Amino acid sequence: MNGLSRGILYSAVAGMATGLGALPFLFIKKAASEKFIDSSLGFAAGVMLAASAFSLVIPSMELGGPIKFAVGFMLGGLMVDLIDKFVPHEHFMKGHEGLESRRLKGIWLFVIAITIHNFPEGMAVGVSGFTPHAFSVAMAIGIQNIPEGAAVAASLINAKYSPMKAFAVSFLTGLVEIVGGAIGAIITRFSSLLMPYLMALAAGAMVFVISDEIIPETHLKGKERLTTYWVLVGFTCMSVLDLILG
């Protein structure tokens, strides 16, 4: 399997894991606790941090050196920041961000927010398809997508959306990651010189999402200490798995 096919296939498998995390909420219709949601997001953030550090940041530096890494990493954060500022979307607890839009219904604001979060994850998997880290990156994104999908579905159900609609929105995030993976893989396929920039860009985008979106979102209900421990658990699990898988 070549790098292009591997990047697209792995991003599809990783993206579908969001639906796996949301699946139980088709049958469990009662509201989930804030502890569960915050713990799930904290674990996902820890896994994302470890994946960024070991499977994207280090390989980017090894391939292109510190300057290319720094340029790509900062551009990744800037990209997500600009999207946040200009694309209307809504968070489960922080509320509305981006330009005001009265024409968009709440469910689509949630979909856009999830899209912003998950596109760089898909891109990371797509780019890594050309590296020895392809499987570990895909596994990391897939693992963190399971609790993230569960947290998204639980939050939507708590917001009075039907279980089917909550599952559908969570599942859509998987489709977004496939698109991101395809774009990352195609760009890398036609210009391998861009690989260190793209790996750093994906890492910067993911770290920005963690710091600006996920962590603040979990610190609004007084569960900061609990969330922090789950970040540590997620980071530890992914670090150990990355070592085992080489």
N, C-alpha and C positions, 0 to 999 in steps of 0.2 A: 504494500500500500504506500503510495507516494505521500509527500507532506500535505498537499492540497486536500486529498481525499481524507487523510487522517484528521486534519484540522477541522473539516466540516463535520465528519462523522462524530468525532469526540465532542464537539460543541453541541451537537444534537442530543447525544446521550446525556451529557451533563445538564443541558437545559431541561430535559424531560423530568429530571429529578424534582423539580419544583412541583409538578403534578403529583409525584409520589408522596411528597410531604403534605400536600393538601388533601389527598385521597380520603384519609380517615374522617375528615370533616363533612363528607357526604353522608356519613352515618351517625356522627356525633353532632347533634344539632344544638347542644347547649353551649352557652358562652364560655370561652376560655378565660382563664385567669390572667391578670397582667403579669404575674410572675412567670407564667409559661411563655408568654409572648416575648418578654424582655430576655428571658434565659435563652430562648431559641435564637433571637437576633444577636445576643452576645456571643453565643457559640459560633454562629455564622461569621461574625466579625473576626473572631480569633482565627478561624480557618482561613479566611481571606487574607489576613495579615501574614500568616505563615506562607501561604501560597505566593503572595506578592514578593516576600523577602527571598525565599529560597528557590523558587521556580521562575521568577521573572527578573528581579533586581540583580541577583548574582550572575545569571547567564547573560543579561544585557551588558553588564560591566565586562564580563569575560570576552564577549564578542566584539564590543565596540569601544571599551574604555570608559573612564569616568565622565568625559565631556558629553559624549553621545547619550550616555545614560541620563545625565543631569538635564539635558535639553528635552529628551523624550519624557522623562518623569514629570517635569514642570508643565510641559504641554498637556499631558494627560490630566493633571489637576485643573489646569486652565480650561480645558475642553468641557469638563463636567460642570465647572463653575459657570461658564457662559450658558450652557444648556439650562442649568438651574435658574439663571436670571431671566431668561427670555421665553422658556417653554412653560406654559401654565400647568401646574400639577399640584397635588395635595398629599400631605402625609397623614398617617393615621392619628398622630397626636399633635404634631407641630402645626398642622393646618396648611393653608394655601401658601404657595411660593410661585415666583415667576410673574409674568404679566397677567393682569386680571382678565378673565374671560367668563362672562355670564352665560355664554352660549354652550359651554361644555358641562355636561352632567357630571355629578360626583363620581360615578363609576369610571368614567373616562379619565378624570383627573388622577384617580388611583392607578389606572393602567399606565398613564404617561409617567407617573413617578416610578413605577416598577421598571418601565422601559429604560429610564435614565440610569437606574441602579444596575441593571443586568446587561446592558449592551457592552460595556467594557469587559465584563467577565467573559462573554462569548468571544470577544476579540482576542482576549488573552489565550483562550483555548485554541482558537484558529491559528494564531501566530506560532504558538508552541508546537503545532503539528509538524513543524520543520526542525524540531530540536529533540534531543534525547529526553527532555522533560515533558513530552506530550502527555503521557499517561498520568503522571503525577499531577499536572495542572488540571487535567480533565477530572481526575478523581477529587481533587480539592474543591473545585467549583461544584461538582455534583454533590459532594458531601454537604457543603454549606447550603446548597439549594434546597435540601430536604427540610431542615428546620426553618429556613427562610420561607419556603412555600407554606409550611404549616403556620408560621406566624402571620403571613399575609392572609391566608384563609380564615384563621381565627379572628384577626382584627376586623375583617369584612363582615363576618358573622356577628361579631359584637356590635358592629355598626348597623345591624338589622338587614344585611343583604342575605338572600337565600343561600343555602348550602351549595346549590348548583352554580349560582352566579359567582360565589366566592371561589369555588373550584376552578371555574372557567377563567377567571382573572389570573389566578395563580398559574394555571397551565399556560396562559398566554406569555408569561415571562420566559418559558422555555423556547417558544417560537422566536422571541426577541434574541435570545442567546445564539440561536442557529444563524440568524441574520448577521449578528456581530462576528460570529466565528467564520462565516463565509467571506465577509469583507476582509477580515484580518488575514485569512489564509490566501485569498486571491492577491491582495497587495504584496504579501511576502513572496508568493510564487513568482510574480513578475519582477520583483526587485529585492533580492536577498540582502542587498546592502542596507535596506531599511529595517532589517530584523531587529538590531539592537535598539533602534529608536522606537519601534512598535512595541517591543516587549516592555520597555521602560514606560511608554505611554499608557499601556494597559495597567501596569503596576501603579503609576501615578493616579490614574482615574479611580482604581479600586481603593487606594489609600484615602483619596479625597472623599469618596462615598462613605467609607468607614468613619472618618473623623467628622465630616460635616452632616451626615444624614443618620447613619445607624446608631452611633453612640449617643448623640444628643436625643434621638428618638426614644432611647431606652432609659434616659435619665430624667424623664419628666414626671414620673409617677412615684418617685422615692425609692426606686429599686437599684440605685447606682452600685452599691456594694455587691449585690447578687449578680448583676450584669457583668461587673468586672471579673468576678471569679469564673463566669462562663466564658468570657473572652480568653482567660488564661487556659481553661480546659480545651477550648477549640484550638488555640495556638499550639498547645502541647501535643494534642492528638495529631494534628497535621504535621508538625515537626517530626514526630516519631515515625509516622507513615512515610514521610519523604525520605527519611534516613533508611528505612527498611527497603523501600522500593529503589533506592539509589538514584 
